[in-house]
Structures are given as structure tokens and as C-alpha cells.
Amino acid sequence: MPEGDTIHRTAARLRPALEGKTLVRFEAQRLLGDRPKVGVEITAVEAVGKNLLIRFAGGLVLRTHMKMSGSWHLYRAGERWQKPRYLVRALVDAGDWIAVCFSAPVVETFHEQSAKPSPVDHLGPDLCRDDADLAEAVRRFARFGDPSQSLAEALLDQRIVCGIGNVYKSEALWANRLSPFALIGTLDEDGRHRLLRTASKQLRANLTTVQRTTVPGGLAVYGRDRKPCRACDTPIRRRVHGVQGRSTYWCPSCQPD
């Protein structure tokens, strides 16, 4: 699943091609919600955690969530696409440029002025942003986190903070020498703040590069099952756990239970 840094990079790529342009064509066969009208201005492209938002004049917002399969591509008019048309889930044509979303399972629109909560209102602070409110995120640990829940599971709860996935969950916990399976209740407020600050720093350091790096040489633990820990040479371990069956990588020596 793309994490916050991937979605922010995607938004940065789409933004200069779409913002301020007029919508020439819109396609989305499985769209939930109202369709933007041809001729409307595309006012903004924004990443919020793992959600990509395209805003139109008048308050309509297109939201896509990539889950495990989706991706946005940007093409010049007439350029050959890299994926087949039957995988298209949304198409935003701004004339010179065409943004195409392939295989995303969530494609919907909502109105910003609506009295209903938007699909992103429940999200915690976005750790990819320089101005992410870490104090609010720490408060959300107590509000949404179950004291009997593991730290690894809590970091994936987008109500607490948004943008973290399996990669930065594993990397931030290793950097803080915390067991992924330690319970939320064992970590005090200062420890929670340090953990979130680390994750935010790691995410923001990778907003402009596809090759993720959290330590010299790449990643510390993620994707390195059975390889030696970069700090102590102990073989890295991997476990699938939690309600959603998500992968966690950790060093049993640096991060003892």
C-alpha cells in the first residue's frame, strides 16, 4: 500500500499539470458521488495522508485511495499509456495533460460545503507536512488507542496520525529501539512524541525520492527479513499480526519484547 510519502510525491507531480487549468474531460465509471462538470476550474491537488484529493471550483472534491493496487499516471495529450484502459478508475483531462488513476479501489467525490463530515475529517495530523501537530497526535493516542493495543498497530491507525504504513511503522520503531509488540500503555507521552517525531522526520526526508532511505544504505529493517541488523548484526525478523494481518519487521536484540 502506498504510504504518505508516495501520495505526496504523486500530488507534487500532478499539481503543476492540473492546478488552475480547465477540466476538458472527466471519466470515472465506478465513481461514487457527483461528477465535476466540464469547463470547471481545477483549483488544487492535495495529499492528505494516503488520500489524494483533486479540488474543483464550487467545492466538489475528487478523492482517491490507492489501497494495494492503485496509482496515478500523468500523460501528455496523445501519449501512449503504460497500462490498459480497462484499469482506468478516474481520468482528469486538463488539455495539455491527462491524469489517469489506474486500479484504485476508492474513487469518490464529496462537497466541502456539505454539513456531513468529509471522508478525510477523521484523519489525524499528516506526518508528511512540516506543520504536523505532533501534540495533537499524542493526544489522539489516548483518545483512539486501546491501551492493550500494540505500538505497531497504533501507528497504522490513521485516526491518530495519517501517512504511516508498514515501512515507516517498522523503521520508526527500530530507530526508537521500541518493540513493535509493546503495548500503547507502556509508552509515556514523551516517548510517544519522540516516536511520532521520528516517523514524521523519516517521511518528510523521502518526499522527493522514490528510493526510500532512513539509515545510510537504505532501510534499517523493512524488507530485510533474516538479514543482519545494521546496528548489531542480529538477523531481522518479520511477523504478520494484528486484525488486518500487516507485516512488521524488527530486530529482536535492538527491540526486545
Sequence and secondary structure as in RCSB ss.txt:
>XXXX:A:sequence
MPEGDTIHRTAARLRPALEGKTLVRFEAQRLLGDRPKVGVEITAVEAVGKNLLIRFAGGLVLRTHMKMSGSWHLY
RAGERWQKPRYLVRALVDAGDWIAVCFSAPVVETFHEQSAKPSPVDHLGPDLCRDDADLAEAVRRFARFGDPSQS
LAEALLDQRIVCGIGNVYKSEALWANRLSPFALIGTLDEDGRHRLLRTASKQLRANLTTVQRTTVPGGLAVYGRD
RKPCRACDTPIRRRVHGVQGRSTYWCPSCQPD
>XXXX:A:secstr
   HHHHHHHHHHHHHHHTT B  EEE TT BS    TT BEEEEEEETTEEEEEETTSEEEEEE TTT EEEEE
ETT   SS GGGEEEEEE SSEEEEEES SEEEEEETT SS  TTTT   BTTSTT  HHHHHHHHHHH  TTSB
HHHHHT TTT BS  HHHHHHHHHHTT  TTSBGGGS HHHHHHHHHHHHHHHHHTTT SS  SBTTB SSTT T
TSB TTT  B EEEEETTTTEEEEE TTTS  
